[in-house]
Amino acid sequence: MVWWRIGTVLGIVGVLVAGAVLEGYGSPASQGAKPPAAAKKASGPLGGYRVYLCDEKGNRILEVNAAKKIVWEAKVPAPDDLAPTPRGNLVVNSDVHDQVYEVSGKTGKITWTYGQFNHPGGKQGQLRIPEDSFRVPGGRVSITDTGNFRAIQVSKASGRIVWQYGKRVPGTLPGYLWTNNDAVPLKNGNVLLTESGVHKAGFLPTVLEVTPKGHTAWKVTLPFLGYASDAMPVGKNRYVIANWVKGGGIYVFNRQGKVLWSYGPKSGPGELNHPSSAELLPNGNYLVSDDYNDRVVVISPKTNSIVWQYGVKGVPGTGPNHLMGPTDAKAVGEPLPPYVSAVGRLK
């Protein structure tokens, strides 16, 4: 997350915003997310998996096990988010350096890039504050190009943009984006978009799904969030999202805007500080990047408590069991969820 850069962009172009505020509402409830049936046999807080940790300010990606031992490490410039590919590589974006990389899961070396390092822009081959990235079928990479107000898909072979949603100017009408920070490719070919929102401007945090032709399949506003971050599907009509603010939380909601489960203590050791992402593990727990607390935690919906963490709360560092502003985490070796279109063999 580079909110200071996003804030600058929004300050410059805020007067250009077109369209009306979206409608919708949500209300808290106590029901937690249901874990996949296959996960019930998994043991331990991580469900038997190791995890990748995106340590942005530490300029590295770590693979750690449940015992908090580092089993693999790659030096990557300011990694913000990562997404494993079926062939064992990682697609990584750096919003600080305006570039997306593919990193070898074996050597840790960068094998492909898109965007010009430290040269933001909106021309072909350029990005401005890319906030997320995924591999998708057909040799494509999906990129959330936040500073250019668009979500794009790029051909790895040609380096050309082959799909785009957003007009490179901010707006809230269909076909426009303003504060987008995530674009998740879905198995049905659609894309799930997250708009963080700007409450002061009357633009509420919003999640929407769009078709390949740019039509809106559904959309919902989440006014109880201060800053919506990285919505992900976790089941049939169930999505998880992070509230990226101090004393923030994790919410599971549906397309009607109803909150089905949430976690967000306002004090104590369990309090989160700008959580940036959440992933449902196969055992039903949530893997959460607690960005400003310099840790990654696992939260159990059954006990509504933290059951595992890597990093020491509020103590940044690069030594064992220390992180510096972790912004994303994913399970290692977990089959990619059926809702992400990167499932299967890629070209």
C-alpha positions as CSV (number, residue, x, y, z in Angstrom):
1,M,0.0,0.0,0.0
2,V,1.3,3.5,-0.9
3,W,-1.5,5.7,0.3
4,W,0.5,8.8,0.1
5,R,0.9,8.3,-3.6
6,I,-2.7,7.4,-4.1
7,G,-3.7,10.4,-2.1
8,T,-1.7,12.7,-4.4
9,V,-3.3,11.3,-7.5
10,L,-6.8,11.6,-6.0
11,G,-6.1,15.2,-4.9
12,I,-5.1,16.2,-8.4
13,V,-7.9,14.5,-10.2
14,G,-10.7,14.6,-7.6
15,V,-12.5,17.4,-9.5
16,L,-12.7,15.2,-12.6
17,V,-14.8,12.5,-11.0
18,A,-18.1,11.8,-12.9
19,G,-21.2,9.9,-12.0
20,A,-23.2,9.2,-8.9
21,V,-22.5,7.4,-5.7
22,L,-23.4,3.7,-5.8
23,E,-26.2,2.5,-3.5
24,G,-26.3,-0.4,-1.1
25,Y,-25.9,-1.1,2.6
26,G,-24.6,-3.8,4.9
27,S,-25.2,-4.8,8.6
28,P,-23.0,-6.8,11.0
29,A,-23.9,-10.4,11.9
30,S,-22.2,-13.2,13.8
31,Q,-22.2,-16.1,11.3
32,G,-18.7,-17.2,10.2
33,A,-17.5,-18.4,6.8
34,K,-17.9,-22.1,6.2
35,P,-14.7,-23.9,5.4
36,P,-14.5,-26.2,2.4
37,A,-15.4,-29.8,3.1
38,A,-12.0,-31.0,2.2
39,A,-10.4,-28.7,4.8
40,K,-12.0,-30.4,7.8
41,K,-9.2,-33.0,8.0
42,A,-6.4,-30.4,7.9
43,S,-4.5,-29.9,11.1
44,G,-2.8,-26.9,12.8
45,P,-3.6,-23.2,12.4
46,L,-2.2,-23.2,8.8
47,G,-4.0,-26.4,7.9
48,G,-0.8,-28.2,7.1
49,Y,0.4,-25.6,4.6
50,R,3.4,-23.3,4.4
51,V,2.8,-19.7,3.5
52,Y,4.4,-17.0,1.3
53,L,4.8,-13.6,3.0
54,C,5.2,-10.4,1.0
55,D,7.5,-8.3,3.2
56,E,7.3,-5.0,1.3
57,K,9.6,-2.8,3.3
58,G,12.0,-5.7,3.8
59,N,12.3,-6.1,-0.1
60,R,11.8,-9.8,0.1
61,I,9.3,-12.7,-0.2
62,L,9.6,-15.4,2.4
63,E,8.2,-18.9,2.6
64,V,7.7,-20.0,6.2
65,N,6.3,-23.1,7.8
66,A,4.0,-23.4,10.9
67,A,7.1,-23.6,13.1
68,K,8.0,-20.1,11.7
69,K,11.2,-21.4,10.0
70,I,12.1,-19.7,6.8
71,V,12.4,-22.4,4.1
72,W,12.8,-20.2,1.0
73,E,13.5,-16.5,0.4
74,A,13.7,-14.2,-2.6
75,K,15.0,-10.7,-2.8
76,V,12.3,-8.6,-4.7
77,P,12.1,-4.8,-4.8
78,A,9.2,-3.7,-2.6
79,P,6.8,-6.6,-3.2
80,D,3.2,-5.5,-2.5
81,D,1.1,-8.5,-3.5
82,L,1.8,-12.0,-4.8
83,A,-0.1,-14.7,-6.6
84,P,1.2,-18.3,-7.0
85,T,1.0,-19.8,-10.5
86,P,0.2,-23.4,-11.3
87,R,3.8,-23.9,-12.4
88,G,5.2,-22.8,-9.0
89,N,6.2,-19.3,-9.9
90,L,4.9,-16.1,-8.3
91,V,3.4,-13.0,-10.0
92,V,4.3,-10.0,-7.8
93,N,3.5,-6.3,-8.1
94,S,5.3,-3.4,-6.7
95,D,3.2,-0.2,-6.3
96,V,6.3,1.6,-5.1
97,H,8.3,0.9,-8.3
98,D,5.4,0.8,-10.8
99,Q,6.2,-2.6,-12.0
100,V,5.0,-6.2,-12.1
101,Y,7.4,-9.2,-11.9
102,E,7.2,-12.9,-12.4
103,V,9.5,-14.6,-9.9
104,S,10.8,-18.1,-10.2
105,G,9.7,-20.3,-7.4
106,K,12.9,-22.3,-7.6
107,T,15.6,-19.7,-8.0
108,G,13.9,-16.6,-6.7
109,K,15.0,-14.7,-9.7
110,I,12.8,-12.3,-11.7
111,T,12.1,-13.9,-15.1
112,W,9.6,-11.3,-16.6
113,T,8.6,-7.8,-16.0
114,Y,5.9,-5.3,-17.1
115,G,6.1,-1.6,-16.4
116,Q,9.1,0.7,-16.2
117,F,10.9,0.6,-12.9
118,N,10.4,3.9,-11.1
119,H,8.9,5.5,-14.3
120,P,5.1,5.7,-13.8
121,G,2.9,6.4,-16.8
122,G,-0.1,5.5,-18.8
123,K,1.4,4.6,-22.1
124,Q,1.9,1.1,-23.5
125,G,4.3,-0.8,-21.3
126,Q,3.8,1.6,-18.3
127,L,2.0,1.4,-15.0
128,R,1.2,3.8,-12.2
129,I,0.9,2.3,-8.7
130,P,0.0,-1.3,-9.6
131,E,-1.8,-2.7,-6.6
132,D,-2.4,-6.3,-7.5
133,S,-1.6,-9.0,-10.1
134,F,-2.5,-12.6,-11.1
135,R,-1.7,-15.0,-13.9
136,V,-4.7,-16.0,-16.0
137,P,-5.2,-18.5,-18.9
138,G,-3.9,-17.7,-22.4
139,G,-0.5,-16.4,-21.2
140,R,-2.0,-13.3,-19.7
141,V,-1.3,-11.3,-16.5
142,S,-4.1,-9.4,-14.8
143,I,-2.9,-6.1,-13.3
144,T,-4.7,-3.6,-11.1
145,D,-3.3,-0.3,-12.5
146,T,-4.6,1.9,-9.7
147,G,-3.0,5.2,-10.6
148,N,-4.3,4.9,-14.1
149,F,-7.8,4.1,-12.9
150,R,-8.0,0.8,-14.7
151,A,-7.7,-3.0,-14.5
152,I,-5.9,-4.5,-17.4
153,Q,-4.8,-7.9,-18.7
154,V,-1.4,-8.1,-20.5
155,S,-0.1,-10.7,-22.9
156,K,3.2,-12.1,-21.6
157,A,4.4,-12.9,-25.1
158,S,3.7,-9.5,-26.7
159,G,3.6,-7.2,-23.7
160,R,0.4,-5.6,-25.1
161,I,-2.8,-4.8,-23.2
162,V,-5.5,-7.3,-24.4
163,W,-8.3,-6.3,-22.0
164,Q,-9.0,-3.2,-20.0
165,Y,-11.7,-1.9,-17.7
166,G,-11.5,1.8,-16.9
167,K,-10.8,4.9,-18.9
168,R,-7.6,6.2,-17.4
169,V,-9.7,9.0,-15.9
170,P,-11.6,8.6,-12.6
171,G,-15.3,8.1,-12.4
172,T,-18.1,6.2,-10.8
173,L,-20.3,5.6,-13.8
174,P,-20.2,2.1,-15.4
175,G,-16.9,1.6,-17.3
176,Y,-15.0,3.8,-14.9
177,L,-12.8,3.3,-11.8
178,W,-11.5,5.7,-9.2
179,T,-9.9,4.0,-6.2
180,N,-9.5,0.4,-7.5
181,N,-7.0,-1.7,-5.6
182,D,-7.8,-5.3,-6.7
183,A,-9.0,-7.1,-9.8
184,V,-9.5,-10.8,-9.2
185,P,-10.0,-13.0,-12.4
186,L,-12.9,-15.4,-11.9
187,K,-13.5,-18.8,-13.4
188,N,-16.5,-17.6,-15.3
189,G,-14.3,-15.0,-17.1
190,N,-15.5,-12.1,-15.1
191,V,-13.4,-9.9,-12.9
192,L,-14.0,-8.9,-9.2
193,L,-13.0,-5.3,-8.6
194,T,-12.5,-3.5,-5.3
195,E,-12.9,0.3,-4.9
196,S,-11.4,1.5,-1.6
197,G,-13.7,4.5,-1.5
198,V,-13.3,8.1,-0.5
199,H,-15.8,8.9,2.2
200,K,-15.1,12.7,2.2
201,A,-16.0,12.8,-1.5
202,G,-19.2,10.8,-1.0
203,F,-17.7,7.7,-2.8
204,L,-18.3,4.7,-0.6
205,P,-16.1,1.5,-0.6
206,T,-17.5,-0.7,-3.4
207,V,-17.1,-4.2,-4.7
208,L,-18.4,-5.1,-8.2
209,E,-18.1,-7.9,-10.7
210,V,-17.7,-7.0,-14.4
211,T,-17.9,-9.2,-17.5
212,P,-15.2,-9.4,-20.2
213,K,-17.3,-6.9,-22.2
214,G,-17.3,-4.5,-19.4
215,H,-20.9,-5.0,-18.2
216,T,-21.6,-4.9,-14.4
217,A,-22.9,-8.3,-13.2
218,W,-23.5,-6.9,-9.7
219,K,-22.1,-4.3,-7.3
220,V,-22.5,-3.4,-3.6
221,T,-21.3,-0.6,-1.4
222,L,-19.8,-1.3,2.0
223,P,-20.2,2.0,4.0
224,F,-19.0,0.4,7.3
225,L,-15.5,0.2,5.9
226,G,-13.1,3.1,6.1
227,Y,-10.8,1.8,3.2
228,A,-11.8,-1.4,1.4
229,S,-8.9,-3.6,0.5
230,D,-8.6,-6.7,-1.7
231,A,-12.0,-8.4,-1.8
232,M,-11.7,-12.2,-2.6
233,P,-14.4,-14.9,-3.1
234,V,-14.5,-17.5,-0.4
235,G,-17.7,-19.4,-1.3
236,K,-21.0,-19.2,-3.1
237,N,-22.1,-15.6,-2.6
238,R,-19.5,-15.1,0.1
239,Y,-16.5,-12.7,-0.1
240,V,-13.8,-11.6,2.4
241,I,-12.4,-8.1,2.5
242,A,-10.0,-6.1,4.7
243,N,-10.6,-2.7,6.3
244,W,-7.2,-1.0,5.8
245,V,-7.4,1.5,8.7
246,K,-6.0,1.6,12.3
247,G,-8.1,-0.7,14.4
248,G,-9.3,-2.2,11.1
249,G,-10.8,-5.7,10.6
250,I,-11.7,-8.5,8.3
251,Y,-15.3,-9.0,7.0
252,V,-17.1,-11.7,5.2
253,F,-20.1,-10.4,3.2
254,N,-22.5,-11.3,0.4
255,R,-23.6,-9.5,-2.7
256,Q,-26.5,-8.0,-0.8
257,G,-24.1,-6.2,1.5
258,K,-24.9,-8.3,4.5
259,V,-21.9,-9.0,6.9
260,L,-21.8,-12.7,7.7
261,W,-18.7,-12.6,10.0
262,S,-16.2,-10.1,11.1
263,Y,-13.1,-9.7,13.2
264,G,-11.8,-6.4,14.5
265,P,-10.9,-5.8,18.2
266,K,-10.3,-2.1,18.9
267,S,-7.6,-2.7,21.5
268,G,-5.3,-5.4,23.0
269,P,-2.9,-7.8,21.3
270,G,-5.6,-8.9,18.8
271,E,-6.1,-5.4,17.4
272,L,-5.2,-5.0,13.7
273,N,-3.5,-2.0,12.2
274,H,-4.1,-1.4,8.5
275,P,-4.8,-5.1,7.6
276,S,-4.3,-5.2,3.8
277,S,-5.4,-8.7,2.7
278,A,-7.1,-11.8,3.9
279,E,-7.1,-15.3,2.4
280,L,-9.4,-18.2,3.4
281,L,-7.2,-21.3,4.3
282,P,-8.6,-24.8,3.6
283,N,-9.2,-25.4,7.3
284,G,-11.5,-22.4,7.5
285,N,-9.0,-20.0,9.2
286,Y,-8.0,-16.6,7.6
287,L,-4.5,-15.7,6.7
288,V,-4.2,-11.9,7.3
289,S,-1.5,-9.4,6.5
290,D,-1.4,-7.0,9.5
291,D,0.5,-4.4,7.6
292,Y,1.3,-1.6,10.1
293,N,1.8,-4.1,13.0
294,D,4.6,-5.8,11.0
295,R,3.1,-9.2,11.3
296,V,1.0,-11.8,9.4
297,V,-1.6,-13.6,11.5
298,V,-4.0,-16.4,11.3
299,I,-7.5,-15.8,12.7
300,S,-9.9,-18.5,13.6
301,P,-13.6,-17.7,13.0
302,K,-14.5,-20.4,15.5
303,T,-12.8,-18.6,18.4
304,N,-12.6,-15.2,16.8
305,S,-9.0,-14.9,17.9
306,I,-5.5,-15.0,16.5
307,V,-4.2,-18.6,16.6
308,W,-0.8,-18.1,14.8
309,Q,1.4,-15.2,13.8
310,Y,4.7,-14.5,12.1
311,G,6.4,-11.2,13.2
312,V,6.3,-9.3,16.5
313,K,3.5,-6.8,16.8
314,G,4.8,-3.3,16.2
315,V,8.5,-4.4,16.0
316,P,9.8,-4.1,12.4
317,G,12.9,-6.1,11.4
318,T,14.4,-8.6,8.9
319,G,15.7,-11.2,11.4
320,P,13.9,-14.4,12.3
321,N,10.2,-14.0,13.1
322,H,10.3,-10.3,12.1
323,L,8.8,-8.4,9.2
324,M,8.6,-4.9,7.9
325,G,5.2,-3.9,6.6
326,P,3.9,-7.2,5.2
327,T,1.2,-6.5,2.7
328,D,0.1,-9.9,1.4
329,A,0.3,-13.6,2.3
330,K,-0.7,-16.8,0.4
331,A,-0.7,-20.5,1.1
332,V,2.1,-22.4,-0.6
333,G,1.1,-25.4,-2.7
334,E,-2.6,-24.9,-2.1
335,P,-4.6,-25.7,-5.3
336,L,-5.7,-22.3,-6.7
337,P,-9.3,-21.7,-5.7
338,P,-11.9,-22.7,-8.3
339,Y,-13.1,-19.2,-8.6
340,V,-9.8,-17.9,-9.9
341,S,-9.4,-18.5,-13.6
342,A,-5.7,-19.3,-13.4
343,V,-6.7,-22.9,-12.4
344,G,-5.2,-25.4,-14.8
345,R,-2.2,-25.5,-17.1
346,L,-1.1,-22.2,-18.5
347,K,0.7,-21.5,-21.8
